[in-house]
Amino acid sequence: MKTLLIVGFGDVVDGVLHLAPPPAMGETDPRTRHLLQALLRHGKPGSLVYISTSGVYGDCGGNWVAETRPVAPVNGRAVRRVDAERQLRRWGENFGVQVSILRAPGIYAADRLPLDRIKRGTPALVAADDSYTNHIHADDLARLTWAALFRGRSQRVYHAVDAHPLKMGDWFDSCADAFNLPRPPRVKRAEAENVLSEALLSFLRESRQLSNTRTMRELRLKYRYPTSDDLLKEISRVQTETPQPGQIALF
C-alpha cells in the first residue's frame, strides 16, 4: 500500500484515506508528519482513516487481543507505525478531526496467497510450537476503510480482521489443499531458527488472536469473506466447475 487517496468535492476535502507506509528506516514516520502539515495548509478534512499494522502489539503469547491492549512493538516496522498512529491521534484531538486507525494483519486475496512458499516446500512449525496469525481479505479491508471514513469514532482504533485466527501452519495447509499441492513439512521451532529466513522468523516470533468485536459493532459491515476458508472454498468450487483442456462444458 503506497498510495494516499484524498476524497472530496471541489476544493473541500471531506475525508482522507492514509495508506502510505512509513520509511524503511528510523523510529519515526516523517511521511505522516508531512501529510498532516500539508492538510493544515490546504484545509483539514472532516475525517481521516489510517491503515496501520497489528504488529504494533508485538508478541501476545497467542492470547486474544482487544484494541485497549497497550502497544509493544518489537521491530522497526512496528515502531514506526506506532509513531504514525500517535501523530495522527494527537493531530485529530488538537484540530477536531475524526481519526480512525485500522490495524490490519496479513492481507490475502485470490492473487495474494502463499503459494510460492508452499511450492518451494518451505517448512511450517509443528502445531505445539506454532504461532497464531490473523487475516483480512483485501476487498473487506477496502470496505472497512470506507466504512470507517463515515462511521468511525474520533481517535478510535479498530481491528481490520476477520473472526477466524489460525495457526500459521494451518493457514498454509488450507491453501495447499485448495490448490491440490503438498502440505508444507513441519519442523520444531529450534530447527526453524536454522532453516528459515530472518524475515519469516520475525512473523513466527509473534502470536496473537485479534478480536473484531468493536469493528463489527461500530463499523456495522458484513464481511464478504468472514473467514479465509470462504475464499478457499470459492476457489475450489471454481476450479471444479471450470472445464479442463479437452473437456466439454455442459450448460
C-alpha positions in Angstrom: 0.0 0.0 0.0 1.8 3.1 -1.2 -1.0 5.5 -2.2 -2.6 8.4 -0.4 -6.1 8.9 -1.6 -8.0 12.1 -0.8 -11.7 12.3 -1.4 -13.8 15.4 -1.5 -15.9 17.7 -3.6 -14.4 20.8 -5.3 -11.8 22.4 -3.1 -13.2 20.9 0.1 -11.5 17.8 1.5 -14.1 15.7 3.2 -12.0 12.7 4.0 -8.5 11.3 3.7 -7.5 7.6 3.4 -3.9 7.5 4.5 -2.4 4.3 3.1 1.3 5.3 2.8 3.7 3.2 4.8 6.5 4.7 6.9 10.0 4.8 5.5 12.1 1.6 5.8 14.5 3.1 8.4 14.3 5.1 11.6 11.9 5.2 14.6 9.5 7.9 13.4 7.3 8.4 10.3 8.1 11.7 8.6 5.7 11.0 5.8 2.8 11.2 8.2 4.2 14.4 9.7 4.5 16.0 6.2 1.0 14.9 5.3 -0.5 16.5 8.4 1.3 19.7 7.8 0.1 19.8 4.2 -3.5 19.2 5.3 -3.3 22.2 7.7 -2.1 24.4 4.9 -4.7 23.3 2.3 -7.7 22.6 4.6 -8.2 19.9 7.2 -10.7 17.1 6.4 -13.7 16.1 8.4 -12.3 12.6 8.9 -9.1 10.6 8.3 -8.5 6.8 8.2 -5.1 5.3 8.6 -4.1 1.7 7.8 -1.7 0.6 10.4 -0.5 -2.9 11.4 -1.4 -5.5 14.0 2.4 -5.8 14.6 2.2 -2.8 17.0 1.2 -5.3 19.7 4.3 -7.4 19.5 4.1 -11.0 20.8 1.0 -11.7 22.9 1.6 -15.3 23.5 -1.3 -16.4 21.4 -3.8 -14.6 23.7 -6.9 -12.8 22.5 -6.2 -9.1 22.0 -8.6 -6.1 22.2 -7.9 -2.6 20.9 -7.4 -1.5 24.5 -4.2 -3.5 24.9 -1.1 -1.3 25.2 1.2 -1.4 22.1 4.6 -3.2 22.5 6.3 -3.1 19.1 9.4 -5.2 18.8 10.7 -4.4 15.3 11.4 -1.2 13.4 8.4 -1.5 11.2 6.0 -1.6 14.1 7.9 1.1 16.0 7.4 3.5 13.0 3.7 2.5 12.8 3.2 3.4 16.4 4.8 6.8 15.9 2.4 7.4 12.9 -0.6 6.4 15.0 0.3 8.7 17.8 0.9 11.6 15.5 -2.5 11.1 13.8 -4.5 10.7 17.0 -2.8 13.7 18.6 -3.4 15.8 15.5 -7.1 14.7 15.4 -7.6 15.7 19.0 -5.9 19.1 18.6 -7.7 20.1 15.4 -11.1 18.4 15.8 -10.7 15.8 13.0 -12.2 12.3 13.3 -9.2 10.0 13.0 -9.8 6.2 12.8 -6.9 3.7 13.0 -7.4 0.3 11.3 -4.8 -2.2 12.5 -4.6 -4.8 9.7 -2.8 -8.2 9.8 -2.0 -10.4 6.8 -3.9 -9.3 3.8 -4.9 -12.0 1.3 -6.9 -12.4 -1.9 -7.1 -14.9 -4.8 -3.8 -13.4 -6.1 -2.3 -12.9 -2.7 -1.8 -16.4 -1.3 1.4 -18.1 -0.1 1.5 -20.5 -3.0 5.1 -19.8 -4.0 6.2 -20.6 -0.4 4.2 -23.8 -0.4 5.6 -24.9 -3.8 9.1 -24.4 -2.5 8.4 -26.7 0.4 9.3 -24.1 3.0 8.7 -25.7 6.4 6.0 -24.6 8.8 6.1 -25.1 12.6 4.6 -28.1 14.3 1.3 -27.3 16.0 2.7 -27.2 19.5 5.3 -24.6 18.5 3.2 -22.7 16.0 2.0 -19.1 16.2 -1.5 -17.6 15.7 -1.9 -15.4 12.7 -4.8 -13.1 11.7 -6.2 -12.3 8.2 -8.4 -9.9 6.2 -9.4 -10.2 2.6 -8.3 -7.3 0.5 -11.9 -6.5 -0.5 -13.1 -6.5 3.1 -10.2 -4.2 4.1 -11.1 -1.7 1.4 -14.8 -1.8 2.5 -13.8 -1.4 6.2 -11.6 1.6 5.3 -14.6 3.2 3.6 -16.9 2.4 6.5 -14.5 3.9 9.0 -14.4 7.1 7.0 -18.1 7.7 7.7 -18.9 5.6 10.8 -15.6 5.6 12.7 -15.4 7.3 16.1 -12.9 10.0 16.8 -9.4 8.9 17.7 -10.6 5.2 17.6 -8.6 2.1 16.9 -10.3 -0.8 15.1 -9.0 -4.3 14.2 -9.4 -4.9 10.5 -9.5 -8.6 10.8 -11.9 -11.5 10.2 -13.2 -13.5 13.1 -11.1 -16.7 12.5 -7.5 -16.6 13.7 -5.4 -19.6 12.5 -2.2 -21.2 13.4 0.2 -20.2 10.6 0.8 -23.8 9.6 -3.0 -24.5 9.4 -3.3 -21.5 7.0 -0.6 -22.9 4.8 -2.2 -26.4 4.9 -5.6 -24.9 3.9 -4.0 -23.0 0.9 -2.2 -26.2 -0.2 -5.4 -28.3 0.0 -7.3 -25.7 -2.1 -4.8 -26.0 -4.9 -4.0 -29.7 -4.6 -0.5 -29.0 -3.5 1.6 -31.0 -1.0 1.3 -29.6 2.5 4.4 -28.0 3.9 6.7 -30.1 6.1 6.5 -29.3 9.8 9.6 -28.6 12.0 10.1 -27.7 15.6 10.9 -24.1 16.5 14.5 -24.8 17.3 15.0 -26.3 13.8 13.1 -23.4 12.2 15.7 -21.0 13.6 18.3 -22.7 11.4 16.4 -23.2 8.2 14.0 -20.2 7.8 14.9 -16.7 6.9 15.0 -13.9 9.5 12.1 -12.2 7.8 9.9 -15.3 8.2 11.1 -15.9 11.7 10.1 -12.4 12.7 6.5 -13.3 12.0 6.7 -16.6 13.7 8.0 -15.0 16.9 4.7 -13.1 17.4 1.5 -14.8 18.2 -1.9 -13.2 18.9 -5.6 -13.5 18.2 -7.2 -10.2 17.3 -10.8 -9.6 18.3 -13.0 -7.7 15.8 -16.0 -7.2 18.2 -15.6 -3.4 18.2 -15.2 -3.3 14.4 -18.4 -5.3 13.8 -20.3 -3.3 16.4 -19.3 0.2 15.4 -18.5 0.0 11.7 -21.5 -2.3 11.0 -20.1 -4.0 8.0 -21.0 -7.5 6.8 -17.8 -9.2 5.6 -17.8 -10.8 2.1 -15.2 -13.3 3.4 -15.9 -13.9 7.2 -13.1 -16.4 7.2 -10.2 -17.2 4.9 -11.8 -20.6 4.3 -14.7 -18.9 2.5 -12.3 -17.7 -0.3 -10.5 -21.0 -0.5 -13.8 -22.8 -0.8 -14.8 -20.4 -3.6 -11.6 -21.0 -5.4 -12.0 -24.8 -5.1 -15.6 -24.6 -6.4 -14.5 -22.5 -9.4 -11.7 -25.0 -10.2 -14.1 -27.9 -10.0 -16.6 -26.2 -12.3 -14.1 -24.9 -14.9 -13.6 -27.4 -17.7 -10.1 -28.6 -18.2 -8.5 -28.6 -21.7 -10.1 -31.3 -23.7 -13.2 -31.5 -21.6 -16.7 -30.5 -22.8 -18.6 -27.9 -20.8 -22.2 -28.8 -20.3 -24.6 -25.9 -20.0 
